Amino acid sequence: MQLIDIGANLTHDSFDHDRDAVLARAREAGVVQMVITGASREHSPLALKLAKQHPGELFATAGVHPHHASEYTAECDAEMRDLHTHAEVVAVGECGLDYFRDFSPRPAQRRAFEMQLQIAAETRKPLFLHQRDAHADFMSMMRNFDGRLGPAVVHCFTGTREEMFDYLDRDWHIGITGWLCDERRGQHLRELVRHIPANRLMIETDAPYLLPRTIRPAPSHRRNEPMFLAHIVEELARDRGEEVATTAATTTATARAFFRLPER
């Protein structure tokens, strides 16, 4: 079974003491490739550095999450554009809108998102998107770039049926995380994932966040890591009424095509 984790925050400082061991455990669990999320001005270059250290296995995104939108200056835009000249950077983002936390003012979020959409339009690289409690503005801004963007994935999907079908109607992809395994917040996803076409479905851990609550025994440190992608695919396969091998194979093929990753 070969798996691809399309969203792992491996530059997070919680991995600083054992990053090599984390990668080794992921390989043992069948994770053959990962896309390391770049979500800020600080961490996007670190994601690229990590990808360069593991050619063919690790890749990176480069972008600024809406939580950090206030840092998206003209200088930051130039830095992002430079990062996107590297072949290891396979997607624009994580970018989008987050009105749930509002860690950055909404006008700053929209400005940062628009500037990153412009990078995606110019490079035609895939988009790695974030949306929470901002669906109307998110869709409106994406529509402003109709016909100018390459493929898009709404990463860590946790939204409603209506939101999901809005994305699928536009041929976007859906990223599913361990949120699926959260009986408090993710129960609705158990039914929704049945409706995602196989060629639009990808899987991710969002490590070190979103440790699947169905893992037994639960690790004492509560840190999620890419090795647990195997657990997520098992849960996802059950909810979709598929064999685990089928879900693994289709999500891997979809991720490889979306990010244009080499075979392993």
Order of alpha helices (4+ residues) and beta strands (2+ residues): beta-alpha-beta-alpha-beta-alpha-beta-alpha-beta-alpha-beta-alpha-beta-alpha-beta-alpha-alpha
